Amino acid sequence: MPIPEPAPAARSYEAVLTSIEAELRDGRIKVGDQLPGERALAAQHGISRASVRDAIRVLDAMGVVRTGTGSGPQSGAVVIANPAAGLAATLRLHMATSHFPVADIVQTRIMMETWAAQEAARQPRQARQEEQLHLLVDQMARPDLGREEFHVLDAAFHVLLSSLAGNAVITAMMESLRSAIQGYVSDAIDSDQMWQGIVPELRRQHGDILTAVLANDGAAASRELRHHIEWFHSQTNPIQQGENT
């Protein structure tokens, strides 16, 4: 009978992460609370202050705490709620290692954004939100707009539209996908000639999506958004598109 391999030893700082997760879940720590100092956490978990600092750095990168220097209620590690920060950092790193294929990002976008567009068309909206969508579409239509500026506005439009669905998880995921979307869209267009051939249709598609949402036509908004994402992918990644269908 084979002898099972021993489980890897837990890293010291993981005790702090596990403890804080439990306290957040139980409501003993809330957003806005300040975590105990390094010395107290080290004594509580029987680990070094260096390990405590490792745990705080991880929580900071995950968007769970914000660290500050000095004294007072805003110093040390204060609990915040910024889930998109950690998701965004993770996605950017995995995109950099090509861990997430573009085709998989496209498929994920279709699943999330078509649902979000349908819900956004049904939900009550503030005039300010509609003005922001109009402004983004109008800015993308400027003839003097550069490619990179367009990509930034494009990603912002999709994030804002998805946020109107009113789902906090979808909003956080789309915000974290913002840089990945902007990056692969930018990388996919490798020449000014290609850009000039694609951008008029992209502008028209964004307008059609917005029109459907403002008309409260969820089915049309979902359909237009799916067409928009699939069309762009087919124009810029035709070989990959064929391999993944």
Secondary structure, 3 states (H helix, E strand, C coil): CCCCCCCCCCCCHHHHHHHHHHHHHHCCCCCCCECCCHHHHHHHHCCCHHHHHHHHHHHHHCCCEEEECCCCCCCEEEECCCHHHHHHHHHHHHHHCCCCCHHHHHHHHHHHHHHHHHHHHHCCCCHHHHHHHHHHHHHHCCCCCCHHHHHHHHHHHHHHHHHCCCCHHHHHHHHHHHHHHHHHHHHHCCCHHHHHHHHHHHHHHHHHHHHHHHCCCHHHHHHHHHHHHHHHHHHHCHHHHHHCC
